[in-house]
Amino acid sequence: MKIRPPFSRDKPVSERPDVLTPAQRSFCMSRIRSEDTKPEMIVRRLVHAMGFRYRLHDASLPGKPDLVFRSRRKIIFVHGCFWHRHECALGQATPRTNAEFWAAKLTGNVERDRKVREDLEAAGWSVLVVWECQTRTMNPEQLATLIKEHLS
């Protein structure tokens, strides 16, 4: 007797039922962090090892930047490619279920990022965005050079 999967693999993903209940999906989504993410921790360790000191998630500034260098008037944001719609493959993925919600959500994120960056630059801050894919694909020396150029 052949055991069949709970859904047909011949159907497109958008037509397959979610394998999780709404409560399970909600729990999974609630575990997605906005602070202390792996890419952010990579950048923080690298910056600290280079001898720079910074403040984390300064709520007094627009967008609550990830790393703030007050004396230098410099800011580093560490953005997830999916959530902030980077041009890489990770950033181009689009959820197929509840597509209208996700399109509005992700477009809103990009628009908010643009506004925050404009506000910070108008206030005299220099902003660098480090993308999640850069923390994965660049070797640490390349990433350190990028950050050092921004902070110098």
N, C-alpha and C positions, 0 to 999 in steps of 0.2 A: 504494500500500500504506500502510495506516494503522499507525503505531507505537503500541502500547498501553503504558501505564505498567506498572511491575512489580507493581502491585496495583490492585485496583478501588477507585475513589474512592467507589463506592456503599456500600462496607462501612464500618461505624463504625471509628474509630481503634483501638479495643481489639482488633479482629479483624484488623488489618493487621499484617504482619510488620515487625519493626524493620528499617530500611534500613541500620543499622550492625551490624557484627559485635560480639560481646561485648567483644572487645579494643578496638575503636574506641570503643564506648560507655563503657568503663572509662576510657579516655584522656580523653574529653570530660569525664566527671564529675570526674576528678582535677584538672582545671584550674579548678574552682570554688573560689574563694578564701574564706578566712574573715577575712582581714585585708587592709587596703589596697584595699578595694573602691571602686568609683566613688562610691556614696553616702557612704561613710565619708570619702573624700578631699574631697568637697564640704563636708561638715560641718567637717572639720579645717581647711581653708583659710578658711572663714568664721569659725570661732572664733579662729584665729590673727590674722586681719585685724582682729578686734574687740579685740585686745590681750591676750587670755587665753593663758596658758601651761598646758600639761597634760602628763601622762605617757600613753604609749600602752600598751594591753594589759597592764596590771599583773597579773601572774600571782599576786601575793600576795593578791589579792582574789577573792572568789567570782565565777565567770563570766568572769574575765579581761576587765574592761570595756574598751571601745574608747578612751574618753577619761576620764582621772581627774584631778580638780582637788583635790589633797590638802589644801591650805590652806583650801579652801572646804567640804570634805567633800561634794563633788558629783561625780556620775558621769553620763556620757552613753553610752548604747548606741546604735549605728546598726544596726537590724535590717532584713534583707531580708524583704519582705512574704511571699514564698512560703515561705521556710524557717521563719519564725516565726509564720505563719498570721494575718496582719493581716486586718481586715474588708474591705479594698478588693478590687477584682477580681483583682489580682495574687495576693493571699493566699488567694483562694478556689479557685484552680486546683488540680485534683487529678489526678495522673498516673493513667492508665488501665491501664498495664502494671505488673505487680507491685504491685497496689493495696494488698494487705495489708501489705507491707513499708513502703510509703510512708505509709500511715495511722499505723502504729506509730511510724515515724521522726518524722513531723511532730508527732504528739501528744506524743511524748517531748520534742521541742524546746520546745513550749509549756509543758509541765510543769516542765522544767528552768529555763526563763526565770522562771516564777512563783516557784520555790524560791530562785533566785539573788537576785531582787529582794527577797523577804522577808528573806533573810539579810543583805543589804546595808542595808536599812532598819532592821533590828533592831540593826545595828552602828553606826547613827547616820549613814548616808550618805543623801543625797537623790539619787534616780535619775530621769533623763529618758530616754525612748526616742524616738529619731527614726527614723521609718519610711522605707524606700526611696522610697515613693510621695510622701512629703512633700518629698524632695529634688528630685523631678521636677515636682511640681505647684505647690508654693508658690514665690512669687518670693523671691529672696534676702533681701529686707527682712523679709518675714514670718517666714522661718526664723530670721533673726538676732534678731528680737524674741522669738520663742519661746525661743531659747537664752539670750538675755540675761536674760529673766525668771527662768529656772531658775538661772542662775549668780549673780544679784544677791541 
